[in-house]
């Protein structure tokens, strides 16, 4: 049985910058020598395949799973059957290749450590951290004057290095750095 990589989440309401923060954290952690995987929660039916491609034709013909493989990358698409439950985060992480850390965008209800993205354009949105002790920090466009009232670290969204340091600490990566870098 292989080791399960630690997870760190980026959560928030729609249009708060979750994807941008996830991408910037991936870049920073990779720069620090870690092998990083990501899992993104989608809320609606989505498709990563285009009509007219061979793999799309296979799926539309009824294939339960379609793998598409090239020299540069491969992808596996799984079709949920009618009544089949959505895959859990644990099930998806089990399918990932070995890595040092998994950054998880979305999956608000999961209990791994996470940051909550806040956007100045929507200050009235409920604060997820009020009901979620797994949120270890808040990320704002600009740190509000009342930041100390939140009872956890507060960052500006451009403090990616400091947020990456938080990820390293929360996932206990420091001291275990670059575990998969030689693979």
C-alpha positions as CSV (number, residue, x, y, z in Angstrom):
1,X,0.0,0.0,0.0
2,X,1.5,3.4,-1.0
3,X,1.5,6.4,1.2
4,X,-1.4,8.8,0.8
5,X,-0.1,12.3,0.0
6,X,-1.2,15.2,2.3
7,X,-3.9,17.5,1.0
8,X,-4.3,21.2,1.2
9,X,-7.5,23.0,0.0
10,X,-8.3,26.3,-1.6
11,X,-12.0,27.2,-1.0
12,X,-14.3,30.1,-1.3
13,X,-17.4,31.4,-3.0
14,X,-17.6,31.7,-6.8
15,X,-15.2,34.2,-8.5
16,X,-13.0,34.7,-5.4
17,X,-9.7,33.7,-7.2
18,X,-9.5,30.0,-6.2
19,X,-8.2,28.8,-9.5
20,X,-5.6,31.6,-9.8
21,X,-4.4,30.9,-6.2
22,X,-4.2,27.2,-6.9
23,X,-2.1,27.8,-10.1
24,X,0.2,30.2,-8.3
25,X,0.7,27.7,-5.4
26,X,1.4,24.9,-7.8
27,X,4.1,27.1,-9.5
28,X,5.6,28.1,-6.1
29,X,5.6,24.6,-4.7
30,X,7.1,23.1,-7.9
31,X,9.7,25.8,-7.8
32,X,10.6,24.6,-4.3
33,X,11.1,21.1,-5.6
34,X,7.8,19.4,-4.8
35,X,5.8,17.1,-7.1
36,X,2.3,18.6,-6.9
37,X,-1.1,17.1,-8.0
38,X,-4.4,19.0,-8.1
39,X,-8.0,18.0,-7.9
40,X,-10.7,20.5,-8.9
41,X,-14.3,20.2,-7.9
42,X,-16.8,21.1,-10.7
43,X,-20.4,21.8,-9.8
44,X,-22.1,21.1,-13.1
45,X,-21.9,18.6,-15.9
46,X,-18.6,19.2,-17.6
47,X,-16.7,17.8,-20.5
48,X,-13.0,17.8,-21.2
49,X,-13.5,16.0,-24.5
50,X,-14.7,17.6,-27.8
51,X,-17.3,16.3,-30.2
52,X,-15.7,14.9,-33.2
53,X,-12.6,13.5,-31.5
54,X,-12.0,9.7,-31.4
55,X,-12.1,9.6,-27.7
56,X,-15.5,11.4,-27.6
57,X,-16.8,9.0,-30.2
58,X,-15.8,6.1,-27.9
59,X,-17.6,7.7,-24.9
60,X,-20.7,8.4,-26.9
61,X,-20.7,4.7,-28.1
62,X,-21.0,3.7,-24.4
63,X,-17.4,3.1,-23.2
64,X,-17.4,3.3,-19.4
65,X,-13.8,4.6,-19.4
66,X,-11.7,6.0,-22.1
67,X,-8.0,6.5,-21.9
68,X,-6.3,8.8,-24.4
69,X,-2.5,8.5,-24.5
70,X,0.3,10.4,-26.2
71,X,4.0,10.8,-25.7
72,X,3.4,14.0,-23.7
73,X,0.4,13.1,-21.5
74,X,-2.5,10.8,-20.9
75,X,-5.9,11.2,-19.5
76,X,-8.6,8.8,-18.2
77,X,-12.2,9.8,-18.5
78,X,-14.8,7.8,-16.5
79,X,-18.5,8.0,-17.2
80,X,-20.7,7.6,-14.1
81,X,-23.5,5.2,-14.8
82,X,-27.1,6.2,-13.9
83,X,-27.4,6.0,-10.2
84,X,-23.6,5.8,-9.6
85,X,-22.4,8.1,-6.9
86,X,-19.9,10.9,-7.6
87,X,-16.4,9.8,-6.9
88,X,-15.2,10.9,-3.4
89,X,-12.1,12.9,-3.0
90,X,-10.4,9.9,-1.4
91,X,-11.2,7.7,-4.4
92,X,-9.7,10.3,-6.8
93,X,-6.6,10.9,-4.7
94,X,-6.0,7.1,-4.7
95,X,-5.9,7.2,-8.5
96,X,-3.2,9.9,-8.6
97,X,0.4,9.1,-9.3
98,X,2.8,9.5,-6.4
99,X,3.3,13.1,-5.4
100,X,4.4,15.2,-2.4
101,X,1.1,17.2,-1.9
102,X,-2.4,17.4,-3.5
103,X,-3.9,20.9,-3.8
104,X,-7.6,20.6,-3.7
105,X,-9.7,23.4,-5.2
106,X,-13.3,23.2,-3.8
107,X,-14.6,20.3,-1.8
108,X,-15.6,22.7,1.0
109,X,-16.9,20.0,3.3
110,X,-13.7,18.0,3.4
111,X,-11.6,18.1,6.6
112,X,-8.1,18.7,5.2
113,X,-6.4,22.0,6.0
114,X,-7.4,24.8,3.7
115,X,-7.4,28.6,3.0
116,X,-10.6,30.5,2.3
117,X,-10.4,33.0,-0.5
118,X,-12.3,36.3,0.1
119,X,-13.0,38.9,-2.5
120,X,-13.6,42.6,-1.8
121,X,-16.3,42.7,-4.5
122,X,-18.4,40.4,-2.3
123,X,-17.7,41.3,1.4
124,X,-21.2,40.2,2.5
125,X,-20.7,36.6,1.4
126,X,-20.9,34.4,4.5
127,X,-17.4,33.5,5.9
128,X,-16.9,29.8,5.5
129,X,-14.3,29.9,8.3
130,X,-17.0,30.7,10.8
131,X,-18.2,27.1,10.6
132,X,-15.1,25.2,9.4
133,X,-12.2,24.7,11.8
134,X,-10.2,23.1,8.9
135,X,-9.8,26.6,7.4
136,X,-6.4,27.5,8.7
137,X,-6.1,30.9,7.1
138,X,-7.9,33.6,5.1
139,X,-6.8,35.2,1.9
140,X,-8.1,38.7,1.0
141,X,-7.5,41.2,-1.9
142,X,-6.3,43.5,0.9
143,X,-6.0,42.5,4.5
144,X,-8.9,44.3,6.3
145,X,-8.2,46.5,9.4
146,X,-10.1,44.0,11.6
147,X,-8.0,41.0,10.5
148,X,-7.1,40.1,14.1
149,X,-10.7,39.2,14.9
150,X,-10.6,36.2,12.6
151,X,-8.4,34.2,15.0
152,X,-6.2,32.7,12.2
153,X,-3.5,33.9,9.9
154,X,-4.6,36.4,7.2
155,X,-2.8,36.9,3.9
156,X,-3.1,39.1,0.8
157,X,-3.6,37.2,-2.3
158,X,-0.2,38.3,-3.6
159,X,1.6,36.7,-0.7
160,X,2.0,33.4,-2.5
161,X,5.4,32.6,-0.9
162,X,4.0,32.9,2.6
163,X,0.9,30.9,1.7
164,X,3.1,28.2,0.2
165,X,5.1,28.2,3.5
166,X,1.7,27.6,5.3
167,X,1.0,24.7,2.9
168,X,4.4,23.2,3.8
169,X,3.8,23.6,7.5
170,X,0.2,22.3,7.4
171,X,1.2,19.3,5.3
172,X,4.4,18.7,7.2
173,X,6.4,18.9,4.0
174,X,9.4,20.7,5.5
175,X,12.0,18.1,6.5
176,X,10.4,15.7,4.0
177,X,11.0,18.0,1.1
178,X,11.2,16.7,-2.4
179,X,10.2,13.1,-1.5
180,X,9.2,12.3,-5.0
181,X,11.5,14.7,-6.9
182,X,13.9,11.8,-7.8
183,X,11.1,9.6,-9.3
